[in-house]
Amino acid sequence: MSLFFLWLEVRLSTNDREKRTRINRMIRISPVRVITADGEQLGVLPIEEALAAAQERGLDLVEVAPTARPPVVKIMDYGKFKFEEAKAARAAKKKQHVILLKEVKYRPGIDDHDFDFKTRHAREFLGEGNKVKVTMMFRGRQIAHIELGKAVLDRVAAELADIGKVEMDAKLEGKNMTMVLGPR
């Protein structure tokens, strides 16, 4: 086996160990501080007594704070705990809104109809709550007249002023001039 795969195997096994929550017989350190499902403390007990107390109630013994001395364990229904945790994660994911950066490309000699069409798309993107990167592409000798491209970008910013604001002013990068608009 190569050294890389040996390193990868060790790396993966340490990551698994860090994430895994120990329950019941997987907890080896004794004594432990025991907390009941109600939040009441039973005190510091040997691991055998803590397991017996959990089995008596028909629940699991779950390690809550492994780094504390002595480690803290809680008597709870582990399956229900994992389900509630997953449910909370799904709810949090549903509430988050990811802001995307959409791009609209223009050329310096753009016609009015094309300008209106592309600006309408930019307006839709801003209306959805996304940022819009407006790119002015110069080809060949057009780079000699960057003021024409800047005028088009200023016109876009003016058209979209009611729904968006300029977050990054027009900046020339190679043969492209870019400007970023964000929703108001």
N, C-alpha and C positions, 0 to 999 in steps of 0.2 A: 504494500500500500504506500502511495506517495505521501510525502510530508504534508502537502496541501490538504489531502483528504483526511489525514489524521487530525490536523489543526481544525478543519471544518467540523469533524465529528465531535471534538472536544468542545468547540464553540457552541454547537447546537445543543449539546447535552447540558452545558452550563446555563444557556438561555431557558431551556425547559425547566430546570431546577428553580430558577428565579421566579418564573411565572406560576408554577404549580402551587396550589394551596393544599397543605397536608390535612388529611382528615383521619379520624379513628386510629387504626393501627400504624399509620404512616408517621404519626407523631412519636418520636423516640426519646425526646428529652424529658427528664423527670427531675424535680417536681414542676408543676405548671400552675398558673393562676387561673381558676375556673370561674366563668360567668355563665349564669343560666340564661334561658331564652327570654326571661322577663327583664334581664339586666341586673339581677341580684348577684352579688359575689358570694361564692362558696368558700373562697380563700385559696391558699396554696396547698395543693394536694399532690400525692404521687400519681403518675399517669394511669396506673391500674384502677385506682379509686375514681378518677375522673371518667375513665371509659365505662366503669360500672354505673356511675351516676347517669351518664348519657344513655346507656342501654336500658336502664331502669325506666327512663322517660320515653323510650322508643325513638330517640333522636340521635344525631351525629355529633361527634366532638370535632370542632373545626378550629384550626390554628389561625388566630386573628392577628396577633402581633408576634412573629417569630423572633424579632430582634430584641424584644424586651427581656429583662432578666428578673424573675423567671418568665418564660414565654406565656403569653395570654391565649387561652383557648375558650371557645364559647360553645355551649350546648345549643344546637339548632338543627332544623331540617335543612340539610345541605342542598337537596334537590330544589326545594322551594326558593332557597337563597339564590342559587344560580339562575333560576327562571326569572326572579324579580330583577336581578342584575342585568340580564339580557333584555328584558322588557324596558328597563330604564335607558339602556344604551340605544335601543331602537327608537324610543321616543325622542331622545336627544338628537339623533341623526335626522329624524323627520323635521325637526324644528330649524335645523341649520340651513342657511342659504349661502350657496357658493357663488361668489361673484366671478364671472368669466370675463376674459378680455377678448372681445370680438374685433375683427379687423375689416375695414372698408378701404379699398384702394382707389385712388384717383390718378389722373394724368393732367399735366398743365393745360393742354388744349381741349379740355372736356366740353362736350356739348351740353346744352341746357337740360335736355331730356335725360341724358345719362346722369348728370349731376343730381337732378331731382330724384331719380330712381335710387341712386346709391345713398343719398341723404335720407330718403324715406326708410331704407333698411337700417341706417344708423339710429334713426329716431325709434324704430321698433326695439333695437337692442337696448337703448337707454331706457325705454319704457319698461322693459323686463327687469331692469335693475342691474344690467351688466355695464362694464366699461367698454368704450369703443376706442380702438387705436386707428386713427386716420392716417393713412400712408399716401404720400405724394411720390409717385415713381417718375423719375426723369430718365429719358432714354437718349443716348447719343449727345448731340449738341444742345439739347434742352437744358442741360445742367448750367449752361452759360446764362440762363435767364431764370434764376431761382425766385426772382420777385413775382413771376407769373404763378408759380406753384404756391408761394406764400399767400398770394391774393385768393387763390381757390380755397386754401385751408382757412383763411380768415372768414371767407364767405360761408364755409361749412359751420364754423363756430358761431357765426351770427344767426344762421338758420336754426341751429339747435340750442340757442341760448335759453329758450323757455323751458327746456326739459333737461339740459345738461350744462355742465360747467367745465372749463378747460382745467385739467389737472396738471398737464405738462405742455408747455408751449412748444411750438413748432421748432424742431431741431434737425439739422442736416446731418445725416449719417451716410457717407458714401454717396450713392446715387439716389437715395431715398430721404425724404423729409417726413418726420413723424410728429404726431401730436396726439395726446390722450385726452379723451373726454370722459367724465364720470357723471352718473345721474345726480340730479339735484336733490 
